[in-house]
């Protein structure tokens, strides 16, 4: 009888490095790894970090993944031109960032938007997890090519 996986992994793929923390539930051991990010295929960097930590994908019980790559590209204005559409009331999502405002729960903030006048459009619709607007018929929308 094979034992069930007992390794929990948290991994962050950044622009320069991929960081990994591994916790072994069976022994309580914690291992860390830091390897260069593989830009062409970020999965290769994750696999390299796993190998450096002495683990194989089959050993994993839980993987928690985060990345700062897309956030950094947006903040540094690198990469492809993109758009952001938010739900009404959340236009300031980029300006709020990591809640580093002087008064994170206050109603006023002295900071200016990163690009004055460039406010993202918003929608009043609620989007379902499946990707369609609540109340809309996805089959009908597909027939119309939406």
Backbone as CSV, one residue per row, in Angstrom:
resi,resn,N_x,N_y,N_z,CA_x,CA_y,CA_z,C_x,C_y,C_z
1,UNK,0.854,-1.181,0.000,0.000,0.000,0.000,0.894,1.235,0.000
2,UNK,0.601,2.171,-0.889,1.405,3.385,-0.963,0.830,4.429,-0.021
3,UNK,1.724,5.227,0.525,1.248,6.286,1.427,0.738,7.452,0.597
4,UNK,-0.211,8.176,1.148,-0.753,9.319,0.428,0.203,10.500,0.550
5,UNK,0.192,11.381,-0.440,1.090,12.536,-0.417,0.876,13.372,0.838
6,UNK,1.974,13.904,1.365,1.893,14.695,2.591,2.639,16.011,2.467
7,UNK,2.972,16.422,1.241,3.734,17.652,1.051,2.824,18.791,0.623
8,UNK,2.939,19.903,1.331,2.206,21.121,0.996,3.214,22.109,0.432
9,UNK,2.883,22.733,-0.686,3.824,23.628,-1.360,3.164,24.963,-1.643
10,UNK,3.914,26.025,-1.381,3.536,27.364,-1.800,4.611,27.855,-2.739
11,UNK,4.227,28.376,-3.888,5.204,28.817,-4.882,4.796,30.173,-5.438
12,UNK,5.781,31.051,-5.599,5.563,32.374,-6.184,6.491,32.520,-7.374
13,UNK,5.920,32.739,-8.551,6.707,32.959,-9.754,6.815,34.461,-9.955
14,UNK,8.020,34.959,-9.806,8.265,36.383,-9.998,8.971,36.637,-11.315
15,UNK,9.272,37.874,-11.576,9.947,38.246,-12.811,11.383,37.772,-12.867
16,UNK,12.033,37.621,-11.715,13.434,37.209,-11.666,13.605,35.831,-11.043
17,UNK,12.921,35.595,-9.928,13.085,34.333,-9.220,11.742,33.647,-8.997
18,UNK,11.807,32.331,-8.872,10.675,31.516,-8.453,11.008,31.004,-7.059
19,UNK,10.151,31.339,-6.098,10.372,30.957,-4.698,9.378,29.870,-4.319
20,UNK,9.871,28.902,-3.543,9.035,27.781,-3.145,9.271,27.471,-1.672
21,UNK,8.176,27.224,-0.959,8.237,26.752,0.427,7.473,25.438,0.472
22,UNK,8.098,24.434,1.064,7.514,23.106,1.132,7.388,22.699,2.595
23,UNK,6.228,22.167,2.960,6.002,21.670,4.316,5.635,20.201,4.230
24,UNK,6.357,19.379,4.971,6.088,17.944,5.018,5.225,17.661,6.247
25,UNK,3.964,17.324,6.018,3.041,17.061,7.129,3.492,15.883,7.989
26,UNK,4.127,14.904,7.380,4.516,13.693,8.113,5.651,13.951,9.096
27,UNK,6.612,14.802,8.696,7.796,15.018,9.541,7.841,16.399,10.181
28,UNK,7.048,17.330,9.651,7.099,18.708,10.133,8.236,19.512,9.529
29,UNK,8.981,18.895,8.617,10.122,19.576,7.987,9.644,20.665,7.030
30,UNK,10.410,21.750,6.988,10.157,22.850,6.057,11.395,22.997,5.179
31,UNK,11.170,23.069,3.882,12.273,23.275,2.943,11.924,24.445,2.048
32,UNK,12.941,25.187,1.653,12.740,26.328,0.764,13.650,26.184,-0.449
33,UNK,13.238,26.798,-1.537,14.043,26.794,-2.756,13.852,28.129,-3.459
34,UNK,14.902,28.591,-4.102,14.853,29.816,-4.898,15.640,29.544,-6.165
35,UNK,14.966,29.608,-7.294,15.604,29.337,-8.579,15.259,30.468,-9.547
36,UNK,16.041,30.643,-10.604,15.690,31.657,-11.598,14.348,31.326,-12.263
37,UNK,13.565,32.344,-12.501,12.312,32.158,-13.232,12.640,31.829,-14.680
38,UNK,11.929,30.879,-15.232,12.100,30.515,-16.637,10.993,31.213,-17.418
39,UNK,11.372,32.301,-18.050,10.386,33.179,-18.687,9.622,32.484,-19.808
40,UNK,10.312,31.718,-20.625,9.648,31.080,-21.773,8.550,30.110,-21.340
41,UNK,8.769,29.410,-20.228,7.772,28.483,-19.700,7.943,28.462,-18.188
42,UNK,7.114,29.203,-17.490,7.271,29.353,-16.047,7.116,28.040,-15.286
43,UNK,6.443,27.073,-15.865,6.296,25.771,-15.215,7.659,25.111,-15.005
44,UNK,8.599,25.337,-15.924,9.926,24.745,-15.775,10.622,25.269,-14.522
45,UNK,10.444,26.540,-14.210,11.020,27.098,-12.987,10.392,26.488,-11.744
46,UNK,9.084,26.248,-11.783,8.395,25.624,-10.651,8.923,24.204,-10.457
47,UNK,9.075,23.462,-11.554,9.604,22.099,-11.455,11.047,22.100,-10.949
48,UNK,11.846,23.075,-11.365,13.224,23.174,-10.888,13.248,23.475,-9.391
49,UNK,12.353,24.325,-8.932,12.282,24.641,-7.499,11.855,23.409,-6.703
50,UNK,10.909,22.652,-7.231,10.497,21.410,-6.570,11.680,20.452,-6.445
51,UNK,12.435,20.307,-7.538,13.587,19.407,-7.520,14.630,19.888,-6.509
52,UNK,14.861,21.201,-6.458,15.830,21.742,-5.504,15.386,21.478,-4.058
53,UNK,14.074,21.470,-3.839,13.543,21.203,-2.498,13.473,19.700,-2.219
54,UNK,13.824,18.872,-3.204,13.835,17.426,-3.005,12.472,16.784,-3.099
55,UNK,11.609,17.317,-3.940,10.257,16.769,-4.064,9.924,16.531,-5.532
56,UNK,8.965,15.677,-5.751,8.454,15.399,-7.095,6.968,15.749,-7.116
57,UNK,6.443,16.109,-8.285,5.016,16.464,-8.366,4.089,15.402,-7.778
58,UNK,4.410,14.135,-7.916,3.548,13.069,-7.397,3.494,13.053,-5.874
59,UNK,4.482,13.699,-5.216,4.536,13.736,-3.753,3.633,14.814,-3.147
60,UNK,3.061,15.675,-3.995,2.371,16.868,-3.497,0.911,16.589,-3.151
61,UNK,0.523,17.078,-2.009,-0.871,17.001,-1.572,-1.594,18.294,-1.948
62,UNK,-0.932,19.440,-1.716,-1.524,20.747,-1.983,-0.469,21.649,-2.622
63,UNK,-0.883,22.398,-3.635,-0.020,23.419,-4.237,-0.790,24.732,-4.224
64,UNK,-0.177,25.749,-3.654,-0.750,27.097,-3.679,0.193,27.938,-4.531
65,UNK,-0.341,28.541,-5.571,0.486,29.254,-6.549,0.120,30.725,-6.586
66,UNK,1.126,31.547,-6.650,0.917,32.977,-6.827,1.940,33.492,-7.814
67,UNK,1.649,34.609,-8.426,2.615,35.192,-9.346,2.549,36.699,-9.292
68,UNK,3.697,37.307,-9.387,3.758,38.771,-9.471,4.106,39.198,-10.886
69,UNK,4.286,38.240,-11.782,4.710,38.552,-13.148,3.723,39.481,-13.847
70,UNK,2.450,39.126,-13.830,1.452,39.949,-14.520,1.282,41.302,-13.838
71,UNK,1.277,41.311,-12.514,1.145,42.564,-11.781,2.316,43.491,-12.090
72,UNK,3.528,42.944,-12.069,4.711,43.756,-12.375,4.649,44.314,-13.791
73,UNK,4.250,43.496,-14.754,4.159,43.959,-16.136,3.171,45.116,-16.252
74,UNK,2.067,45.017,-15.548,1.065,46.076,-15.582,1.598,47.351,-14.931
75,UNK,2.181,47.217,-13.748,2.668,48.388,-13.030,3.857,49.045,-13.725
76,UNK,4.689,48.254,-14.386,5.861,48.783,-15.072,5.543,49.198,-16.505
77,UNK,4.284,49.001,-16.902,3.815,49.335,-18.250,4.630,48.612,-19.319
78,UNK,4.869,47.336,-19.084,5.571,46.485,-20.039,4.580,45.469,-20.575
79,UNK,4.915,44.873,-21.692,4.056,43.836,-22.254,3.004,44.412,-23.179
80,UNK,2.054,43.582,-23.509,1.007,43.950,-24.462,0.053,44.976,-23.854
81,UNK,-0.564,45.753,-24.721,-1.611,46.669,-24.265,-2.793,45.835,-23.793
82,UNK,-3.332,46.208,-22.653,-4.446,45.455,-22.094,-5.555,46.406,-21.693
83,UNK,-6.674,45.848,-21.396,-7.794,46.630,-20.903,-8.276,46.037,-19.595
84,UNK,-8.957,46.854,-18.831,-9.522,46.393,-17.572,-10.945,46.913,-17.493
85,UNK,-11.873,46.011,-17.322,-13.266,46.378,-17.104,-13.609,45.894,-15.706
86,UNK,-14.128,46.788,-14.894,-14.439,46.425,-13.513,-15.938,46.498,-13.270
87,UNK,-16.347,45.926,-12.184,-17.719,46.061,-11.725,-17.865,47.448,-11.099
88,UNK,-19.026,48.057,-11.266,-19.259,49.387,-10.724,-18.853,49.433,-9.255
89,UNK,-18.117,50.481,-8.888,-17.660,50.639,-7.521,-16.232,50.150,-7.297
90,UNK,-15.626,49.536,-8.313,-14.276,48.992,-8.154,-13.302,49.561,-9.174
91,UNK,-13.569,50.761,-9.704,-12.677,51.368,-10.688,-11.281,51.633,-10.131
92,UNK,-11.161,51.805,-8.834,-9.868,52.144,-8.240,-9.062,50.921,-7.841
93,UNK,-9.402,49.756,-8.369,-8.738,48.523,-7.958,-7.227,48.583,-8.170
94,UNK,-6.759,49.185,-9.255,-5.314,49.263,-9.484,-4.658,50.286,-8.567
95,UNK,-5.325,51.408,-8.341,-4.750,52.420,-7.475,-4.664,51.939,-6.033
96,UNK,-5.620,51.120,-5.623,-5.590,50.614,-4.253,-4.457,49.624,-4.051
97,UNK,-4.117,48.909,-5.100,-2.982,47.991,-5.048,-3.045,47.063,-3.862
98,UNK,-2.015,47.083,-3.068,-1.915,46.165,-1.937,-2.405,46.803,-0.650
99,UNK,-3.352,47.651,-0.736,-3.931,48.338,0.424,-2.859,49.083,1.220
100,UNK,-2.002,49.787,0.502,-0.939,50.530,1.167,-1.293,52.010,1.266
101,UNK,-2.566,52.306,1.200,-2.989,53.694,1.363,-2.721,54.126,2.797
102,UNK,-2.536,55.443,3.026,-2.309,55.913,4.396,-3.426,55.503,5.353
103,UNK,-4.662,55.525,4.887,-5.791,55.083,5.705,-6.576,54.057,4.874
104,UNK,-6.199,52.777,4.951,-6.780,51.786,4.063,-8.293,51.662,4.133
105,UNK,-8.886,51.992,5.275,-10.339,51.877,5.389,-11.019,53.238,5.372
106,UNK,-10.252,54.280,5.092,-10.812,55.620,5.039,-11.518,55.871,3.722
107,UNK,-12.285,56.928,3.683,-13.028,57.258,2.474,-12.268,58.228,1.583
108,UNK,-11.178,58.792,2.069,-10.411,59.758,1.290,-8.982,59.268,1.144
109,UNK,-8.385,59.588,-0.011,-7.008,59.221,-0.272,-6.386,60.334,-1.086
110,UNK,-5.221,60.784,-0.695,-4.572,61.907,-1.370,-3.810,61.477,-2.617
111,UNK,-3.604,60.180,-2.814,-2.836,59.743,-3.980,-3.630,59.970,-5.261
112,UNK,-2.912,60.276,-6.305,-3.524,60.428,-7.622,-3.502,59.087,-8.341
113,UNK,-4.427,58.874,-9.281,-4.368,57.648,-10.073,-3.038,57.568,-10.814
114,UNK,-2.603,56.366,-11.116,-1.326,56.188,-11.811,-1.316,56.906,-13.148
115,UNK,-2.414,56.918,-13.838,-2.522,57.626,-15.101,-3.744,58.527,-15.008
116,UNK,-3.544,59.794,-14.663,-4.702,60.681,-14.493,-5.621,60.640,-15.710
117,UNK,-6.895,60.531,-15.459,-7.894,60.512,-16.517,-8.118,59.145,-17.125
118,UNK,-7.275,58.184,-16.822,-7.412,56.844,-17.396,-8.141,55.946,-16.414
119,UNK,-9.429,56.141,-16.311,-10.235,55.321,-15.401,-10.810,54.165,-16.192
120,UNK,-10.737,52.954,-15.670,-11.297,51.828,-16.420,-12.816,51.930,-16.519
121,UNK,-13.378,51.472,-17.638,-14.841,51.442,-17.725,-15.376,50.413,-16.743
122,UNK,-16.646,50.554,-16.417,-17.235,49.587,-15.498,-18.535,49.062,-16.076
123,UNK,-18.963,47.957,-15.528,-20.221,47.360,-15.924,-21.099,47.231,-14.684
124,UNK,-22.383,47.273,-14.887,-23.306,47.086,-13.766,-23.765,45.633,-13.696
125,UNK,-23.270,44.812,-14.622,-23.668,43.412,-14.670,-22.804,42.569,-13.742
126,UNK,-23.381,41.517,-13.240,-22.615,40.550,-12.460,-22.232,39.415,-13.395
127,UNK,-20.947,39.082,-13.427,-20.471,38.021,-14.300,-20.391,36.733,-13.502
128,UNK,-20.968,35.675,-14.054,-20.976,34.367,-13.403,-19.587,33.737,-13.482
129,UNK,-19.282,32.779,-12.615,-17.979,32.104,-12.679,-17.718,31.436,-14.027
130,UNK,-18.786,31.059,-14.735,-18.635,30.418,-16.039,-18.272,31.423,-17.122
131,UNK,-18.321,32.728,-16.803,-17.905,33.746,-17.754,-19.028,34.492,-18.445
132,UNK,-20.273,34.206,-18.127,-21.350,34.935,-18.765,-22.072,35.817,-17.747
133,UNK,-22.787,36.793,-18.257,-23.481,37.750,-17.407,-24.696,37.096,-16.781
134,UNK,-24.866,37.312,-15.467,-26.019,36.747,-14.762,-27.296,37.218,-15.443
135,UNK,-28.184,36.308,-15.662,-29.453,36.632,-16.295,-29.422,36.440,-17.801
136,UNK,-28.204,36.360,-18.381,-28.106,36.144,-19.818,-28.154,34.648,-20.104
137,UNK,-28.638,34.314,-21.255,-28.696,32.914,-21.684,-27.434,32.613,-22.469
138,UNK,-26.498,31.816,-21.913,-25.234,31.582,-22.616,-25.391,30.904,-23.966
139,UNK,-26.389,30.032,-24.123,-26.605,29.376,-25.401,-27.034,30.405,-26.454
140,UNK,-27.923,31.321,-26.061,-28.370,32.370,-26.982,-27.216,33.285,-27.357
141,UNK,-26.405,33.639,-26.378,-25.247,34.501,-26.649,-24.276,33.808,-27.590
142,UNK,-24.086,32.497,-27.419,-23.177,31.762,-28.300,-23.691,31.754,-29.737
143,UNK,-25.024,31.619,-29.891,-25.600,31.636,-31.240,-25.385,32.980,-31.912
144,UNK,-25.378,34.061,-31.116,-25.172,35.400,-31.672,-23.699,35.720,-31.845
145,UNK,-22.816,34.841,-31.360,-21.390,35.065,-31.493,-20.812,35.969,-30.431
146,UNK,-21.474,36.098,-29.295,-20.981,36.956,-28.215,-19.966,36.238,-27.366
